[in-house]
Amino acid sequence: MPRKKEEYRINKKIGSHTIRLVGDLSIKNGIYPTQEIIPIAKERNLDLVEINPKLNPPVCKILDYKKFLYEQKKRKKQFKAKQVKVNTKEIRFGPQIGDHDGKVKIKSAEKFLMRGDKVKVFVFFKGRSIVYKEQGKMKLLKFAEEIEEYGKVEQMPIMEGKRMYMILTPKK
């Protein structure tokens, strides 16, 4: 099993001869030789951790490395929990769908939009029904008009192969 790559370099693994020290109250922030700061960190039973290796000289802090990794992991988890996952639900019907069947599809689309999901509405054309493209487009636009209270059109009707689709997003 491969070992997980260390995210941050610490102590002697820091390749630079000089570092920019930040975040320590007892030592003034500034540029110091790496070999001068490592013993100070060891004295306090802490580590010198390279926070930003891209800058010149790299930015480092004196802190407890294990605690730092734990807090980073915790912060990532909180950030992930705050992200909203948007699902896309699909509704499909033919160009000659009846009024009652259309209302049933609209009700389910309303339910999806109220839940916060996107809705992708398809009109599928089988065989010779492809000649009813305009009728399919009109059905999709009527569908969007009926559902206007709950969602708005993100993408107008587009023909793709034997299907015409439109994407609706929930109103905030």
C-alpha positions in Angstrom: 0.0 0.0 0.0 1.6 3.4 -1.0 2.3 5.9 1.8 0.4 9.1 1.8 2.6 12.0 0.7 3.3 14.5 3.5 1.5 17.7 2.9 3.9 20.0 4.8 7.7 19.8 5.2 8.8 20.1 8.8 12.1 20.8 10.6 15.2 19.4 8.7 13.1 18.5 5.6 12.7 22.2 4.8 15.1 22.7 1.9 15.6 26.4 2.1 18.5 28.0 4.0 16.4 31.0 5.1 12.7 31.1 6.0 10.1 33.8 6.8 8.8 33.1 10.3 5.3 34.2 11.1 2.7 33.6 13.8 5.1 33.3 16.8 4.5 35.8 19.6 7.8 35.4 21.4 10.0 35.7 18.2 9.6 38.7 16.0 8.2 37.9 12.5 10.9 38.1 9.9 13.5 36.3 7.8 15.8 33.9 9.7 18.3 31.2 8.9 16.6 27.8 9.1 19.3 26.3 11.3 18.8 29.1 13.9 15.0 28.5 14.2 14.9 24.7 14.4 16.6 24.5 17.8 14.2 27.1 19.2 11.2 25.0 18.0 12.8 21.9 19.5 13.3 23.7 22.9 9.5 24.2 23.1 8.7 20.6 22.0 7.2 22.0 18.8 8.0 21.8 15.1 9.0 24.3 12.4 6.4 23.8 9.7 6.6 25.1 6.1 3.2 26.7 5.5 3.8 28.2 2.0 6.8 26.8 0.1 6.0 28.8 -3.1 7.2 32.1 -1.7 10.8 33.1 -1.5 11.9 32.6 1.3 9.2 30.0 2.2 6.8 30.9 5.0 7.1 28.8 8.2 5.5 28.7 11.6 6.5 27.1 14.9 3.7 24.9 16.1 2.7 21.4 17.1 2.6 19.5 13.8 0.1 16.8 14.8 -2.3 19.3 16.2 -1.9 21.4 13.1 -2.7 18.4 10.8 -5.7 17.6 13.0 -7.1 21.2 12.7 -6.5 21.2 8.9 -8.4 17.9 8.6 -11.2 19.3 10.8 -11.4 22.5 8.7 -11.6 20.5 5.5 -14.4 18.4 7.0 -16.4 21.5 8.0 -15.9 23.0 4.5 -17.1 19.9 2.9 -20.2 19.8 5.1 -21.1 23.3 4.2 -21.0 22.5 0.4 -24.4 22.1 -1.1 -24.7 19.1 -3.5 -27.0 19.8 -6.4 -28.7 16.8 -7.9 -30.1 16.7 -11.4 -33.4 15.0 -11.8 -34.7 14.0 -15.2 -38.3 14.1 -16.5 -39.1 12.8 -20.0 -42.2 12.7 -22.2 -43.2 12.5 -25.8 -44.3 15.4 -28.0 -47.9 14.2 -27.9 -48.2 14.0 -24.1 -51.7 14.5 -22.8 -52.8 17.4 -20.5 -53.3 15.2 -17.4 -50.0 13.4 -17.9 -48.3 16.7 -18.4 -49.7 18.0 -15.1 -48.4 14.9 -13.3 -44.9 15.6 -14.7 -45.2 19.3 -13.6 -46.1 18.2 -10.1 -43.0 16.0 -9.8 -40.8 18.7 -11.2 -42.2 21.2 -8.7 -41.4 18.7 -5.9 -37.8 18.4 -7.2 -37.3 22.1 -7.5 -38.7 22.8 -4.0 -36.2 20.2 -2.7 -33.4 22.2 -4.4 -32.6 19.9 -7.3 -32.1 20.9 -10.9 -34.5 19.4 -13.4 -33.6 18.3 -16.9 -36.8 18.0 -19.0 -36.7 15.8 -22.1 -39.0 15.4 -25.0 -38.0 12.2 -26.8 -38.9 11.6 -30.4 -39.5 8.0 -31.5 -39.5 7.0 -35.1 -41.5 9.4 -37.3 -42.4 11.7 -34.4 -39.2 13.6 -35.1 -41.3 15.7 -37.5 -43.0 17.3 -34.5 -39.9 19.2 -33.3 -41.8 22.5 -33.0 -44.5 20.8 -31.0 -41.9 19.4 -28.7 -40.3 22.8 -28.2 -43.7 24.3 -27.5 -44.4 21.6 -24.8 -41.0 22.4 -23.2 -41.7 26.1 -23.1 -45.2 25.6 -21.8 -43.7 23.3 -19.1 -41.3 26.1 -18.1 -44.2 28.6 -18.0 -46.2 26.3 -15.8 -43.4 25.8 -13.4 -42.2 29.5 -13.3 -43.2 29.9 -9.7 -40.7 27.2 -8.5 -37.9 27.4 -11.0 -36.3 29.3 -13.8 -34.9 28.2 -17.1 -31.2 27.8 -17.0 -30.9 26.5 -20.6 -33.4 27.0 -23.3 -34.6 23.9 -25.3 -31.8 22.3 -27.3 -32.0 19.4 -29.8 -29.6 16.6 -29.2 -30.0 13.5 -31.4 -33.5 12.3 -31.0 -34.1 14.2 -27.8 -34.8 17.9 -27.1 -34.1 19.0 -23.5 -34.2 22.1 -21.3 -32.7 22.6 -17.8 -34.5 24.3 -15.0 -33.0 25.5 -11.7 -34.8 26.2 -8.4 -35.5 29.8 -7.5 -33.7 30.9 -4.4 
